[in-house]
Amino acid sequence: MERILVVNGPNLNLLGERDRGHYGSMTLEEINSDISSLARELSVEVAFFQSNHEGDLIDTIHAERKRCQGIVINPGALTHYSYSLRDALEAVAIPVVEVHLSDIYSREEWRRHSVIEPVALFSVVGKGPAGYLEALRGLVEHLRGT
C-alpha cells in the first residue's frame, strides 16, 4: 500500500478562521478528514504534518523519505521564497504535488511565483479544499502508472 505524506505549511492551522474569502470555511482537520476518506477509497495510507516552522517541515520530509512514496504539499507563504524547502523536496526524489486553496496566480504580484512548482509533478491551485483531493488522486494515478 502506498503511503502519502500530506504537508501543510505556515498559518494553515488557522484554516476556517483566517481570510475565509481566500481560504474558505473548512478547518484543516475537516480537510484532513476528507483526504483520509478518499485515501481509504484509493487504498492508500496518508500521514499528515503541519507546522509554522520551515525547519520542521524540512525535517519531516527528510524523515519520511524512505517511508512514503509521494508528497502532497501546501507550503503556504513558503511557496514564494523557500529555496530550502524546494531543495528538500528535490533531494528526497519523491513525487510531489503542490496544492493551494486560492489561485495564487491571480492574487498579489508577490504570490504569483512558486519556487516549489519546478520540483512538483503538477500544481492544483484555486480549487479550495477539493484541490487536495484532486492532488491525491493525481499522485496515486502517477504512482500506479494509470
N, C-alpha and C positions, 0 to 999 in steps of 0.2 A: 504494500500500500504506500503510495506516495505521501510524503509529509511536506506541507506547505507552511512556510513562516509568513505570517501577516504582521507587518511592522507599521506602526504609526508614530509619527514624529511629534515635535513640539506643538502644544496647545490643542491637540486633537482629543485629549482627555476632557476638554470643555465642550465637546460637541453637544448640541441640544440646548446650550446656554449662550454660546458665542455666535454673534452675527448670523442669525438664522436666515437672513436674506441670501447669504452666500453658501452657507453650510447646512441648512435645513434644521429640522427639529429633532431628528433622531440622535440618541446618545451613542457613544462608541460601544457601549455594552449591547445596545439593540442591534447595531450594525454587526458586531461580532456574533451575535446570536443568529442573524440571518446567514452569515458566512458559514457558521457551523452547520446549519440546516442544509445548505447547498453542499457542503463538504460530505455530509452523510450520503446525500443522493449520488454524489460523484464517486463515492468510496475512496475518499482521501482523508488524511489526518491533517488538522490545522493546529498550529500553535500561534498564540498571539503575544505581541510585545508592543508596549507604548512607553515612550519616555520623552521628557522635555530636555534631555541631555544628549548631545551629539555623540559623545564618547560611549555612553551606554548603548546607543543604537548600534554603533560600530562593533563594540564588544559582543553584543548578542549575535550579530550577523556572523562574526568570526566563530563564535562558539557553536552556532547551529550549522556551519558549513558542511559538516560530514553527516548531519542528521536529517537535513531537508533537501528536497530535490528542486524546490522553487521558492521564490520570494515574491509576495505582493507587498508593495510599499507605498505609503503615502508619507513622503518626507516632510510635509508641511512647508514652512518657510525655508527649511534647509535645501529644498529643491533648487533654489536660485543661486546658492553660493557655496554649498558644502562639497568641496572637492575631496575632502577626506571621506565623506560618506560615499561619494561616487566611486572613489578608488577602492573602498572596501567592497562594494558590490561587484566591481570589476575583478578584484583579486580573488574572490571566492569562486568565481566562474560557475555560478548557479544562475539559471534563467530567472530574470527579474521582470515584473510588470509594475509600472508606475501608475498610481491612481491619484486623482484629485477630484474632490467633490464639486468644486466650482470650475468654470472654464478659465484656467489661468491665462489663456491666450487672448481673452477679451477683457481682462482686468487691467490694473495699473501696469505701466510700462515695465517696471522692475520685476513684476511677476511673470512676464511673458517668456522668460528664458529659463530652461531647465538644464542643469548640469547633469542630471540623472538620466535624461532621455537617451543620450548616446549609448548607455550601457544597458538599456532596457529592451526587451523584445518588442514591446509596444507600450503606449500610454493610453489610459482611459481618463478623459477629462470632461467635466461639466455634466456628469450624469447622476450626481448625487450619490446616495448610498448604493444604488444599483450598479454603480461603476465598480465597486468591489466584487460584486457577483460576476459581472462581465469579465473582469480581470482574472478571477479564479477559474471560470470556465475556459477562457482562452489559454491560460497557463497549463491547465490539465490537458487540454487538447494538444498543445505543443509537446508536453511530456510524453503523451501516449502516441504521438505521431498521427493524430486523426484530424 
